[in-house]
Amino acid sequence: MKTLTGMSRLERHMLRSLILPLLGTLCIACALTVAIAYHLSLRHLERSTLHTGSEHQAIIENLLWQFDTQSLEYQLGGLVALGHIRYAAVMDVTGKKLEAGQSGPGGPLSDIVIPLSYTRDNGVMQPLGSLHLVPSTARVWALTGDRVTSLVIVYLVTAMIVCLLILRLFRRHVLVPVSSMAQALRDLPADPERLHIELQRADVKGEDEVDELVSAIHGLRDQWLLTQDGMHQGEKRLAQSARLAGLGYCRFDAAMNRILDCDATYAGFYSKSIRQMRSLDVGRDIIATMLSEEDAARALQSRRKILKTHRDSQTYRINHPDGSFRHVRHSFEVSLDDNEQLLAVDAVAQDVTEDILKQEQLLQSQKNEAIGKLTGGVAHDFNNILAVMSGNAEVLQEKNRDASLQQYIEATLRAVSQGGKLTQQLLSFARKQPLAPQVIDVAKAIRSSAMLLQTSVGEGVHLEIIGDGGLWRTRVDPVQLEAVIMNLVVNARDAMEQGGTLTVEVSNARLDHDYALAHAEVRPGNYVCIAVTDSGTGMSPERIEQAIEPFFTSKPIGKGTGLGLSMAFGFAKQSGGHLKIYSEPGHGTTVKLYLPRDLSEESATSTPLLAEPDAALQGLHVFLIEDNEGLLSIFAEQISSLGCIVHSARDDVSAMALASTVDHVDVILSDIIIPGAMDGRALAQYLLTLYPDAGVVFMSGFTENSVVHNGRLDDGIVFLQKPFRLVDLARVLAENAGKSPGDATR
């Protein structure tokens, strides 16, 4: 058996818990024992006293009958001397009393009275008096004390044995198994699934509460494993959701000067590792170097707001050293201690680059649409006005040979030409310029215009044209391409006021998915790249973003319209390509025009971009349809001046009436927008049923949704953009006289 100091705390607690009830029980048992023993002793004493009195009754009766007082007193003294009788007295019938011992209250026992009598010879009983005995309770307490002491000793020994037996059983069946379970839990393996408690208890049959406890622990283990697995799955789903949403986490110090911690996603926004992020100074290494001036100012203002109001949200453009960037939205919130003192600033960041680019793309599309609607709304009427001016000026130029007037006529024609180009450039930026694409070899087309380009740049600029071998082909409108290249070259020339080198380079290029992600409206794929590079003054990043906006120019007033790059941008987009400007102040500018590679089997044209027609027009029958009365007369007079026979009509009704009187037509020249039930294209289809061998030429100041769809002329369509010169009209009429149009016209 263990000593008290060698017991465990639980055993000592168990022992105290057992002793207190046992002591209480012992006290109650002792009290009951004392009461019972005392009561039994009293009854025994009462019987003993009565028995003693009965034994001496006859002697006392004889002595009392004989009036032997001395012997009677001696007899009473003998009764008291027995020890269990405290008081003895004899009272005769006269009331005379003889007594021995101590009189007084009898205590818990009443006096024992034995009647005394004498039997005469005749058998008659003669009452003599009574014997009074009072038992002595002194021996009762002594006898009871001896009995109680023995019982208490027995009870104590029994209680200790019972306690020790209970402790031993408790230790064996409870404490040892619990200690084994505690040790198994303390030695919990790294893999909780391997936790298994096995109790070696051969003396226990079946399962008891300890086994149920072990089963409950195993159940908790299984539940914990399920919960842990669920937590791991939840963490994985949360991490995956954060990755899919482009979410990153960062914690700044209380002053937002240092980064205390961040995850890999947040560090990736800055193209750095987590370790590098922790070593950065936020103000010096991030705000001052990776944000624009505007974003840096907003970041400092946001920091003050966060420290004051404890939260804020901002979106910054993170610029990387390699030129790439990411738009990142930050949501900040401070962490406070129990005393409401600021501990740190937590931030959740999301990559919103695609959303920002889509918004910019939408804004640009809306801007283009607005410009397109505005341009389209005025282009038709404005070009008609220019056509009237051009036609009248050319008629005047032909009929009046006065040299003093020729310079004014030429100035008028130049102004009309500039006005027409201005409208075309606006339409090109809005992607509404009608294109007639062909498969061409860009390098050959540019070389064929080398002399014209050199004349445009002047003698102070050295022009280089570079073309790699094995260049891909592209499908574009050659006339518009020449105009775009001319605009880019002229812009490059103007950027080199002191002269320099201008390079036009054609090469094959591939734009990958990463590039397409960072640039709106770009599709990954193969392109033919035309790069126009100058050694001029260069542009700042802010100026680059404004460069393609219509009418934006850094040239002095009157030196440029600000539509050159806008036209090139619109042409690139309308042709399915891309325009990119690379520039640094003081290091020149490179404008790259990407045109999609063409994989068709069509042969590339080698025809020069500009060609002068030469055809005989004498006696050609032209069916002219124009709703503008001023233009109708001018066009009729110009066509007549070419030697053609003109049949003129203003609308569908007059045209059908005129057709009934005309037997032969070589060319149908029709405006697209005319009054009546049919537009110009429908009317031309009707006239072709009457003149199947006639060629068809359309003209208009604005042609969207008529013969132009998706920015391109329908196949088989011949089109003249108003205003046009007489030489262009003559060439088109000569080329299409008696030429049967394709199915697209029909």
Number of C-alpha atoms within 10 A of each C-alpha: 9 9 6 11 8 10 13 13 11 11 17 15 11 15 18 13 12 18 16 11 11 18 14 11 14 18 14 12 16 17 13 13 17 19 14 13 19 21 15 14 18 21 14 13 20 23 14 15 23 18 12 16 21 15 11 14 18 14 14 24 23 16 17 21 18 10 11 12 13 10 14 22 19 12 18 22 17 15 23 22 14 11 13 20 25 22 23 27 22 27 18 18 13 8 10 9 14 17 20 20 18 13 13 9 10 16 11 10 15 12 18 19 16 16 17 23 21 17 11 9 7 6 8 9 12 12 15 19 22 22 26 19 30 27 28 21 22 12 15 20 15 12 14 20 15 10 15 21 13 10 17 16 11 11 19 14 12 12 18 15 12 15 19 16 13 15 20 16 12 14 17 13 16 14 18 13 20 17 12 15 20 13 12 15 15 9 10 14 11 8 8 13 13 10 17 16 18 12 14 9 10 6 7 9 7 6 8 10 9 16 15 11 13 18 14 12 17 16 12 12 17 15 12 14 15 12 12 12 12 12 12 12 12 12 12 12 12 12 14 13 12 15 13 9 13 16 21 23 19 22 22 21 17 19 14 19 14 17 22 18 17 21 15 16 22 25 20 14 22 18 19 13 16 18 12 11 25 17 12 15 14 17 15 11 13 16 20 14 16 19 20 15 12 9 18 19 13 17 18 13 11 17 19 15 13 19 18 10 11 16 17 17 14 14 18 21 20 21 19 15 11 6 6 12 18 20 19 22 19 20 15 21 18 22 15 14 9 6 6 8 11 16 14 20 24 24 21 17 23 21 22 19 17 15 11 17 17 15 13 13 15 13 12 14 14 12 14 21 17 13 18 22 15 14 20 23 12 15 23 20 16 20 24 20 19 24 26 23 20 27 24 21 21 20 18 14 19 12 9 11 10 9 9 8 12 16 12 13 18 14 12 16 21 13 15 23 18 13 16 21 15 16 22 25 29 26 27 27 28 29 25 29 29 26 25 21 18 15 21 23 19 28 22 17 19 25 16 16 16 15 10 12 18 16 9 15 21 13 10 13 20 15 20 14 15 16 17 11 10 8 18 22 22 23 22 25 19 23 14 22 21 18 18 24 21 20 19 24 25 16 19 28 26 18 21 20 12 10 18 16 16 25 18 23 18 25 19 19 18 15 14 13 13 10 14 14 15 15 16 18 15 19 17 15 13 17 23 25 25 25 23 23 24 29 20 24 18 21 21 13 14 8 14 17 11 13 21 22 20 20 16 17 19 13 13 7 8 6 10 15 14 19 24 29 25 25 29 27 25 26 32 23 21 22 23 17 22 24 21 13 19 15 20 15 12 12 13 19 23 23 22 21 24 28 26 24 22 17 11 11 7 11 11 15 15 13 12 14 19 12 8 7 14 11 12 14 20 13 13 22 23 26 26 21 28 26 17 17 12 16 20 19 16 21 25 20 16 22 22 18 15 18 14 20 19 21 18 20 21 19 23 22 15 13 20 14 11 14 18 9 8 13 8 15 24 24 27 25 28 29 27 26 21 19 14 13 10 16 17 25 21 16 21 28 16 16 19 20 11 16 21 16 17 24 25 31 24 21 21 23 27 28 24 17 11 15 22 20 14 15 23 20 21 17 15 16 17 20 23 19 20 25 25 19 18 18 13 14 19 19 17 20 27 21 18 18 22 20 15 18 21 12 9 10 18 13
